[in-house]
Amino acid sequence: MFAVLLCCACSGEAEPREFPPVEALPARAELPDPLVTFFDAEPITSADDWRDVRRPELRALFEHYVYGVAPAAPTISVEVETPDVEVLPGVVHRGVAITLSKDAPRIHLALFLPAGVAKPPVLLALNPCGNQSLLESEAVRFTDAFRALGCGAERGSRAERWPIAEIAARGYALATFHESDVDPDDPADERSLDGVHPHFDSGEGFRSAWGRLAAWAWGLSRAVDYLVSDDSVDGARIAVAGHSRRGKTALLAAALDERIAIAIPHQSGTGGASVARGNTGESVAVITQLFPNWFDDVYATFADQEDRLPIDQHLLIAMVAPRPVLVTNGAEDLRADPPASLRAVEAAAEVYELLGVAEPIVRGADGRPTLDGPLSWHERTGGHSLEPRDWMTFIDFAERR
């Protein structure tokens, strides 16, 4: 069986194309060439070719083979739930409810603004345990959405991972919402009956239409819908960041939404910034067995045959080009396979060069990328965690841009 695609390849009218199933795809150990089309094996030699041919083709390939197809953007409505109030010295909080449709769950966005800073840039990120986990203040709305195992109900339970005061002191706003506002990360809820899927599903079935990563990325774009309309922040300077599964989501959101200025996937691993080919961490077989609902149904068919993938994660990074990308890692985070993410960053560089970026990767004396280039890879000591020092690295990179 072949799935039918109306491909946006080439000028003129779109023509129907077919996605081969995994058994019909050739096994190739090398990474797919960013500058050769999949369907016609045509070279990409100009910025126009990339924009009009290859990038739309890559979007279609990732949607079919990995993440699923999210629905079109709805018309949102916005309500300020919590008016501006100082919650920390120099930090003002605003709670905003984003309504997606009449019956769908609402996104409850917590916006932390640096006091006295006009139109600050924004760090946008999902949080795993609810907005109240970031801060002890009663002004922050307590989430009523699903919370995963290990997420305590206490206010401020994860404050040490979210240095809000330090972020504000650097002149940045932080915008965040709980991922379960969009889709509950509940392994027992295969159909996501409490999320957005029942309200926006295309009717093709849960995972064949769009998995949770696609849903969360779609939700980040709905937050962007609001942020670009809010005069209290700079909607042209939105950096989306995320850790682990939320890092996968951040990279996907930036690849699909060109309003996002910077992508910072932190320890995102397989399905994020680490290539699947030769990955010594989490394989496609493992990740789709543990978290099948993150992806569409097709991705699991590449278990133990990643070399048949017509795309790999360096191409998702390339879809962000020429916008900056910082891929961050922990040296002891073997499951996320930092070398596989370095390989992805290096393989995406030629797209940046094609789009006019003279030196996308700037290397230090040790040969590793530094934060000075728009395409960067960073490794710190330690394991799989989100720490205050990571946020400072995110800002260090953003300030150079």
TIZAKE-387105 format. One record per residue (C-alpha): x, y, z; residue number from 1; residue in three letters. Coordinates in steps of 0.001 Angstrom, whole numbers, plus 500000, padded with zeros to 6 digits. Layout:
      px      py      pz  bagu  gudren
       X       Y       Z   NUM     ALA
...
***
This chain:
      px      py      pz  bagu  gudren
  500000  500000  500000     1     MET
  501084  503540  499269     2     PHE
  499831  506666  501007     3     ALA
  498896  509494  498671     4     VAL
  500398  512954  499062     5     LEU
  499659  516181  497272     6     LEU
  503260  517332  497192     7     CYS
  504264  520997  497084     8     CYS
  507328  520180  495024     9     ALA
  508313  522442  492134    10     CYS
  506616  525388  490505    11     SER
  503250  525119  488863    12     GLY
  500413  522943  490075    13     GLU
  501035  520370  492773    14     ALA
  500962  516802  491565    15     GLU
  499965  513691  493510    16     PRO
  502917  511793  494979    17     ARG
  503123  508546  496902    18     GLU
  504928  507738  500135    19     PHE
  506608  504325  499842    20     PRO
  506189  501997  502831    21     PRO
  509281  501055  504791    22     VAL
  509912  497805  502876    23     GLU
  510030  499687  499567    24     ALA
  512634  502202  500757    25     LEU
  516339  501518  500135    26     PRO
  518635  500879  503106    27     ALA
  521321  503572  503231    28     ARG
  523776  503985  506084    29     ALA
  524652  507537  505044    30     GLU
  522464  510461  506059    31     LEU
  520032  511674  503389    32     PRO
  521474  514557  501400    33     ASP
  519807  517837  502429    34     PRO
  520277  519238  498932    35     LEU
  518809  516407  496866    36     VAL
  515049  515885  496675    37     THR
  513564  512593  497795    38     PHE
  510886  512134  495154    39     PHE
  512846  513137  492044    40     ASP
  516509  513072  493176    41     ALA
  516875  516613  491879    42     GLU
  519689  518843  493171    43     PRO
  518830  521907  495241    44     ILE
  521140  524699  494112    45     THR
  519521  527953  495255    46     SER
  517650  529522  498142    47     ALA
  514525  529543  495982    48     ASP
  514865  525798  495364    49     ASP
  515161  525223  499095    50     TRP
  512173  527388  499967    51     ARG
  509858  526278  497153    52     ASP
  510846  522630  496671    53     VAL
  512958  520915  499325    54     ARG
  511631  522472  502514    55     ARG
  507952  521739  501680    56     PRO
  508959  518215  500677    57     GLU
  510773  517694  503985    58     LEU
  507770  518935  505923    59     ARG
  505563  516406  504158    60     ALA
  508064  513598  504756    61     LEU
  508392  514322  508482    62     PHE
  504639  514600  508832    63     GLU
  504071  511265  507114    64     HIS
  506955  509174  508423    65     TYR
  507478  510545  511940    66     VAL
  505089  513002  513588    67     TYR
  501759  512988  511779    68     GLY
  499827  515878  510285    69     VAL
  498505  518497  512697    70     ALA
  495388  520473  511753    71     PRO
  495343  524007  510433    72     ALA
  495629  526823  512934    73     ALA
  492290  527770  514501    74     PRO
  491223  531313  515284    75     THR
  492086  531739  518926    76     ILE
  490561  534008  521532    77     SER
  492450  535312  524540    78     VAL
  491433  536202  528075    79     GLU
  493659  537610  530812    80     VAL
  492976  535310  533765    81     GLU
  495460  536912  536152    82     THR
  496264  540618  535738    83     PRO
  499861  541759  536040    84     ASP
  501212  541315  539553    85     VAL
  504763  541294  540907    86     GLU
  505544  537756  542077    87     VAL
  509296  538136  542625    88     LEU
  511485  541239  542896    89     PRO
  511702  542532  539336    90     GLY
  509310  539910  537915    91     VAL
  505714  540551  536858    92     VAL
  503359  537636  536194    93     HIS
  500378  537589  533854    94     ARG
  498093  534590  533357    95     GLY
  496532  534262  529909    96     VAL
  493909  531737  528787    97     ALA
  494022  530833  525084    98     ILE
  490789  529345  523777    99     THR
  491253  527105  520728   100     LEU
  487606  526293  520019   101     SER
  484299  526296  521847   102     LYS
  484686  522889  523506   103     ASP
  488442  522208  523382   104     ALA
  490668  522518  526453   105     PRO
  492296  525908  526954   106     ARG
  495988  526713  527080   107     ILE
  496815  528518  530315   108     HIS
  499922  530535  529525   109     LEU
  502024  531913  532368   110     ALA
  503957  534978  531243   111     LEU
  506777  536222  533485   112     PHE
  507955  539686  532463   113     LEU
  511094  541557  533556   114     PRO
  509820  544682  535300   115     ALA
  510733  547923  533573   116     GLY
  511917  546299  530332   117     VAL
  510059  547438  527216   118     ALA
  509270  544673  524706   119     LYS
  511694  542014  525983   120     PRO
  512554  538936  523933   121     PRO
  510708  535788  525009   122     VAL
  511793  532294  525976   123     LEU
  508824  529999  525257   124     LEU
  508769  526497  526738   125     ALA
  506459  523710  527821   126     LEU
  506543  522655  531454   127     ASN
  505802  519096  532646   128     PRO
  504043  519608  535972   129     CYS
  501890  522722  535732   130     GLY
  502531  526453  535963   131     ASN
  502247  526408  539750   132     GLN
  505292  524113  539950   133     SER
  507550  526943  538769   134     LEU
  506822  529344  541598   135     LEU
  505314  529327  545073   136     GLU
  503176  532417  544451   137     SER
  499412  532004  544810   138     GLU
  499022  534327  541815   139     ALA
  500065  531541  539441   140     VAL
  497163  529377  538308   141     ARG
  497135  525818  539646   142     PHE
  496787  523353  536781   143     THR
  493753  521096  536595   144     ASP
  495168  519064  533688   145     ALA
  496830  515655  533908   146     PHE
  500176  515540  535724   147     ARG
  502604  512715  535063   148     ALA
  503999  510409  537718   149     LEU
  506710  512212  539665   150     GLY
  505095  515630  539347   151     CYS
  504196  516837  542800   152     GLY
  501186  519035  543392   153     ALA
  503106  521531  545528   154     GLU
  503584  525100  544399   155     ARG
  507186  525766  543513   156     GLY
  508074  522058  543410   157     SER
  510267  522616  540319   158     ARG
  511362  526171  540974   159     ALA
  515019  525150  541155   160     GLU
  514840  524093  537491   161     ARG
  513198  527321  536311   162     TRP
  515293  530325  537449   163     PRO
  512637  532915  536689   164     ILE
  514334  535765  538576   165     ALA
  517654  535150  536812   166     GLU
  515955  534982  533403   167     ILE
  514214  538303  534079   168     ALA
  517455  539843  535321   169     ALA
  518962  539078  531910   170     ARG
  516129  541081  530328   171     GLY
  514100  538135  529020   172     TYR
  510457  537204  529457   173     ALA
  509490  533577  530061   174     LEU
  506257  532198  528605   175     ALA
  505247  528671  529566   176     THR
  502290  526345  529804   177     PHE
  501702  522800  530964   178     HIS
  501899  520338  528053   179     GLU
  498748  518560  529254   180     SER
  496729  521695  528527   181     ASP
  497106  520555  524906   182     VAL
  497509  516788  525210   183     ASP
  497996  514744  528392   184     PRO
  501244  512797  528449   185     ASP
  499381  509826  529901   186     ASP
  500486  506413  528585   187     PRO
  497135  504933  529621   188     ALA
  495182  507435  527504   189     ASP
  495866  506087  524030   190     GLU
  493255  508256  522357   191     ARG
  494015  511435  524343   192     SER
  490331  511857  525160   193     LEU
  491127  514746  527479   194     ASP
  493293  516646  525004   195     GLY
  492791  518497  521734   196     VAL
  492592  515405  519506   197     HIS
  488841  514795  519838   198     PRO
  488208  518422  518894   199     HIS
  490608  518799  515974   200     PHE
  491314  515247  514773   201     ASP
  491085  514804  511007   202     SER
  489221  511527  511346   203     GLY
  492153  509438  510155   204     GLU
  492712  507904  513574   205     GLY
  494768  509116  516497   206     PHE
  498382  508370  515678   207     ARG
  498049  508213  511899   208     SER
  496796  511789  512011   209     ALA
  499133  513398  514568   210     TRP
  500993  512177  517605   211     GLY
  501571  513989  520867   212     ARG
  504788  515690  519760   213     LEU
  502917  517201  516830   214     ALA
  500079  518231  519145   215     ALA
  502437  519894  521615   216     TRP
  504280  521699  518797   217     ALA
  500907  522850  517443   218     TRP
  500117  524142  520932   219     GLY
  503388  526096  521061   220     LEU
  502370  527772  517826   221     SER
  499069  528786  519411   222     ARG
  501082  530452  522168   223     ALA
  503065  532213  519433   224     VAL
  499735  533388  517973   225     ASP
  499180  535228  521227   226     TYR
  502748  536460  521803   227     LEU
  503060  538125  518389   228     VAL
  499937  540142  519233   229     SER
  501071  541227  522717   230     ASP
  502780  544635  522688   231     ASP
  504405  543990  526071   232     SER
  506881  541547  524467   233     VAL
  508849  541472  521223   234     ASP
  506996  539010  519005   235     GLY
  509867  539063  516492   236     ALA
  512269  537678  519121   237     ARG
  510735  534438  520364   238     ILE
  513104  531584  521215   239     ALA
  511476  528212  521850   240     VAL
  513322  525920  524252   241     ALA
  512589  522553  525797   242     GLY
  514120  519637  527659   243     HIS
  513892  515967  526619   244     SER
  510474  515292  525005   245     ARG
  509844  519015  525225   246     ARG
  513122  519559  523377   247     GLY
  511854  517348  520579   248     LYS
  508715  519462  520566   249     THR
  510637  522748  520532   250     ALA
  512657  521728  517475   251     LEU
  509573  520488  515635   252     LEU
  507671  523687  516426   253     ALA
  510501  525868  515097   254     ALA
  510847  523729  511966   255     ALA
  507161  524196  511178   256     LEU
  506585  527765  512424   257     ASP
  508862  530363  510880   258     GLU
  507712  533053  513316   259     ARG
  509924  531387  515930   260     ILE
  513292  533162  515833   261     ALA
  515513  530620  517632   262     ILE
  515245  526902  518420   263     ALA
  516928  525455  521525   264     ILE
  516306  521699  521880   265     PRO
  517982  520577  525117   266     HIS
  518900  516888  525451   267     GLN
  516203  516043  522900   268     SER
  517612  512726  521646   269     GLY
  515852  510428  519187   270     THR
  512948  512111  517445   271     GLY
  514592  515419  518367   272     GLY
  518035  516695  517381   273     ALA
  519904  513349  517377   274     SER
  520045  511424  514118   275     VAL
  518492  507955  514166   276     ALA
  521155  506348  511974   277     ARG
  523995  505030  514083   278     GLY
  522362  506277  517272   279     ASN
  523868  504490  520270   280     THR
  521263  505840  522700   281     GLY
  517549  505358  522323   282     GLU
  516652  503487  519134   283     SER
  513475  503928  517117   284     VAL
  512371  500502  518367   285     ALA
  512813  501504  522006   286     VAL
  511289  504958  521832   287     ILE
  508222  503873  519876   288     THR
  507677  500958  522240   289     GLN
  507957  503152  525339   290     LEU
  506171  506202  523926   291     PHE
  504117  505143  520888   292     PRO
  501699  508038  521265   293     ASN
  504404  510625  520714   294     TRP
  504601  509715  517018   295     PHE
  502319  508630  514216   296     ASP
  501885  504940  513385   297     ASP
  504436  504980  510562   298     VAL
  507555  505798  512584   299     TYR
  507443  502508  514501   300     ALA
  507759  500568  511235   301     THR
  511387  501750  511061   302     PHE
  512296  499855  514242   303     ALA
  515679  498175  513693   304     ASP
  515809  499562  510169   305     GLN
  516507  503243  510706   306     GLU
  518721  503219  507627   307     ASP
  515552  503044  505512   308     ARG
  514289  506400  506752   309     LEU
  514038  508833  503815   310     PRO
  514760  511638  506282   311     ILE
  516775  511995  509476   312     ASP
  516910  514610  512196   313     GLN
  519599  516776  510594   314     HIS
  516909  517653  508078   315     LEU
  514553  518840  510801   316     LEU
  517328  521156  512016   317     ILE
  517856  522271  508411   318     ALA
  514171  523216  508167   319     MET
  514846  525931  510760   320     VAL
  517589  527500  508593   321     ALA
  518712  530230  508364   322     PRO
  517311  530904  511853   323     ARG
  519655  530050  514743   324     PRO
  519599  526633  516413   325     VAL
  521389  525657  519617   326     LEU
  521489  521930  520435   327     VAL
  522511  521386  524069   328     THR
  523560  518183  525820   329     ASN
  524864  516585  528996   330     GLY
  528080  514608  528610   331     ALA
  526685  511763  530732   332     GLU
  523301  511732  529008   333     ASP
  524067  508657  526921   334     LEU
  520412  507911  526202   335     ARG
  520115  511165  524238   336     ALA
  523408  510360  522431   337     ASP
  525144  513779  522261   338     PRO
  527490  512692  519417   339     PRO
  524442  511854  517286   340     ALA
  523149  515401  517798   341     SER
  526564  516852  516858   342     LEU
  526434  514791  513690   343     ARG
  523003  516263  512946   344     ALA
  524179  519832  513487   345     VAL
  527198  519371  511248   346     GLU
  525114  517728  508503   347     ALA
  522638  520640  508494   348     ALA
  525340  523267  507982   349     ALA
  525365  523108  504184   350     GLU
  521762  524307  504093   351     VAL
  522725  527368  506124   352     TYR
  525555  528004  503679   353     GLU
  523180  527676  500730   354     LEU
  520948  530292  502383   355     LEU
  523811  532767  502670   356     GLY
  525194  532087  506162   357     VAL
  528936  532310  505583   358     ALA
  530080  530479  508722   359     GLU
  527149  528690  510343   360     PRO
  529351  526741  512785   361     ILE
  532127  528579  514614   362     VAL
  534562  526170  516249   363     ARG
  536765  526677  519268   364     GLY
  540337  525554  519838   365     ALA
  539085  522051  520709   366     ASP
  537316  521786  517341   367     GLY
  533853  521821  518898   368     ARG
  531175  524367  517982   369     PRO
  530985  527485  520131   370     THR
  528004  529685  520909   371     LEU
  529307  532267  518417   372     ASP
  527824  530624  515329   373     GLY
  524105  530583  514454   374     PRO
  524205  526783  514261   375     LEU
  525640  525520  517505   376     SER
  526127  522433  519640   377     TRP
  526975  522655  523329   378     HIS
  527859  520005  525894   379     GLU
  528088  520515  529632   380     ARG
  529013  518129  532409   381     THR
  526298  516016  533998   382     GLY
  523352  513955  532926   383     GLY
  519762  514280  531764   384     HIS
  518404  517313  533579   385     SER
  517256  520900  533196   386     LEU
  519270  523235  535407   387     GLU
  519708  527000  535926   388     PRO
  523050  526870  534109   389     ARG
  521239  525529  531033   390     ASP
  518913  528545  530955   391     TRP
  521917  530868  531184   392     MET
  523502  529049  528227   393     THR
  520257  529484  526273   394     PHE
  520365  533227  526948   395     ILE
  524094  533483  526217   396     ASP
  523381  532024  522778   397     PHE
  520314  534184  522172   398     ALA
  522193  537373  523083   399     GLU
  524747  536684  520354   400     ARG
  521980  536492  517811   401     ARG
***
